[in-house]
Amino acid sequence: MAILQGWRVVLKGMNSVRLNGYAYIWGNLAFLLLSLPIITAPAAYSALVRVAHETQTQPSTADLGLFWETFRANFWRALPWGVANLAFVGITFSNFLAYNNVPGFTVYILRLAWLAASLGWWGVVLYTWTLFYEMENPSVWGATRNALVMTLKNPLFTLAVVLGVTLLSVISTVLTMLWILLTWSVIAAIGTAAVLDRLAEFRSSQEKYP
């Protein structure tokens, strides 16, 4: 059931892009342009997620002006978050390379642990900024913590979402223009749809069982 819910939000995110292609295409192009210096990529991603969030909650306010405003506001607060994520990727990838040809049951367990950690990392990246925009008192590290909690509480749901994003990435690698025009926006839209779905379910359960 959780996996089906995950696939449902993947389709929901893609449908949002279909219905609001203009905002997503320009958001994607702005993200790529502002990510070129590398150091600006975390803030650019936070702005792209903001556009996706507004498109799915208040479509009339989702435009390039919102993207630029968010980029400027989040530049410094997003930078440490981006560095931390880059460090995680570097360490995990290095571990896989270092133990690639090492046999043994212990190493096999370690590989599984690193794979599970990578899944958790994907969940954190996909969920953090939408949670940030849903918080009454936004905090990047608070949103990151909440993203990790959401990932751990919804492992199969997150697995389905990550598989959807991975499949999209593979298709986009074959059709390169998709990366330029839409792929990053679709990833942001899917992550946003996933968070909004989980929050809606949580709020519904709170109303049923106060």
C-alpha positions, -999 to +999 in steps of 0.1 A: +000+000+000+028+025+009+046+017-023+014+024-043+010+057-024+046+066-033+040+059-070+008+079-068+026+110-056+052+105-084+024+107-109+008+136-090+041+156-092+044+148-129+009+159-135+015+192-117+043+198-142+020+189-171-006+214-159+018+242-151+046+236-176+055+273-180+064+278-144+084+246-142+103+251-174+114+286-165+122+274-130+143+246-144+163+270-167+168+294-138+181+266-116+206+254-142+218+290-149+222+299-112+239+265-104+267+270-128+290+286-101+284+253-081+285+272-048+251+287-056+235+253-064+219+247-029+202+281-029+191+275-065+176+242-056+158+257-026+143+283-050+132+256-074+114+237-047+098+270-036+084+274-071+072+237-071+056+242-036+038+274-047+027+258-079+010+230-060-005+252-033-009+288-047-003+286-085-008+323-091+023+333-071+047+308-087+070+328-111+106+338-117+102+367-093+095+342-065+125+321-076+149+350-075+135+363-042+139+328-026+174+323-041+186+356-025+170+349+008+183+313+011+218+317-003+237+316+030+213+293+049+213+268+020+251+267+016+260+247+048+231+223+039+246+218+005+281+212+018+268+187+043+250+167+016+280+169-007+302+155+021+278+126+027+278+117-010+316+119-011+321+097+020+295+071+009+308+069-027+344+066-014+333+037+009+317+019-020+348+023-041+372+013-014+353-019-006+342-027-041+363-059-045+366-068-008+348-101-001+332-111+032+299-111+050+308-080+071+315-060+040+282-072+025+264-059+055+282-026+053+272-022+016+236-028+026+239-002+053+254+023+029+227+016+004+200+022+031+218+054+041+218+065+005+180+059+003+176+080+035+198+107+020+176+109-011+145+113+011+162+141+031+171+159-001+137+155-016+117+165+015+138+191+033+129+223+015+092+216+011+091+210+049+110+242+054+083+261+035+056+244+055+071+253+089+057+282+109+092+291+121+114+279+093+148+264+101+169+245+076+183+221+101+149+216+117+134+209+083+163+185+076+156+167+109+119+165+100+128+152+065+149+124+081+120+115+104+096+115+075+119+092+056+123+068+085+086+067+092+077+061+055+105+038+041+085+020+015+067+052+004+101+069+001+116+040-018+088+043-044+094+080-047+132+076-050+127+048-077+104+072-096+131+099-095+158+074-105+138+062-134+132+098-145+169+105-142+178+075-164+153+086-191+167+121-189+202+109-194+191+092-226+171+123-237+196+150-226+173+180-234+150+169-206+177+178-180+178+213-195+141+219-198+123+199-171+140+172-151+151+192-121+117+208-119+100+174-121+122+161-093+113+191-071+076+187-080+077+150-070+094+157-037+069+185-030+039+162-038+054+136-015+057+159+014+023+175+010+008+140+008+024+128+040+015+161+058-021+158+047-023+122+059-007+132+093-031+161+097-060+138+088-050+113+115-046+141+140-082+152+133-095+116+137-075+109+169-069+142+187 
